[in-house]
Amino acid sequence: MENRLRLRILGALTMAAALAFAPGAAIPADAAPRPMAYTCSGGEIPSGAYASLTVTGDCSVAPDAAIHVLGNIMVAAGATLDAQSFPSTITVGHNVIGNAGSMVELGCQSPADTGNTAHPCANDPEGHSVITVHGNVAITRAAFVALNGITVKGNVTVRGGGPNGYWSIKNNTIGRNLKVGGMTVEWIGIMFNKIGRNAILTRITVNDEHPGAPGVYIVQNMVGRNLICTRLVPGVSGGFGGLPNVVGHKALGQCTALVG
């Protein structure tokens, strides 16, 4: 009796092992390779799926790259992320973070894509990128910022930085708030954005050497709630054509006259 029981158990184990290794046998989901963290210290960032992406040097996105980051993109102090020279598709599960002295360049589009003065891809003027950030963009004391044609589900916050460069925040779709302030730059344009909640622009100094330069360009943005502008030096401009902004609630401060 005991020998029969042992034979039955041995037979069951043998059958289970055979099924596990048979062609078409199910493989547990957790056995699939998981994305790893990726650090770029210089050169091109290739297509791929990454747990996170850290940029510590001068890095650009490869032409037509398809990049999926499950967590955050972090641009270290003094590093450069160039995702504006070539078209690319980038999806970020959480946040994009730019640190002091960094250069954060996300997105490019042709005028044919936008119908306005877009920011073309430097090496492919007729191409365009598709960049989606499911969290926030938070950049502090950067050396240069260019956000062009990206989608951010949360907030965009750009604080401090400069003192030079032509900064642009153009043709973006921002789910919540846009907050920009505390920097000195040669030129900055807040233009053609769709902002779900508030746009708050404060303490921005434009040091453009051209005579009569009007200051901060705030042109044809669609703001769901309030547009608030304070301490913008030397002033504000609605663009060469005076294109008005559309505001759901109120335009306050220096932007009072820049609404339709």
Helices and strands as residue ranges (DSSP letters): H 2-20, G 29-31, E 38-45, E 48-50, E 53-61, E 65-69, E 73-75, E 80-83, E 88-92, E 96-98, E 103-106, H 111-114, E 130-133, E 137-142, E 144-148, E 151-152, E 156-161, E 166-170, E 173-174, E 178-181, E 184-185, E 187-191, E 194-195, E 199-206, E 216-219, E 222-223, E 227-233, E 236-237, E 246-247, E 251-253
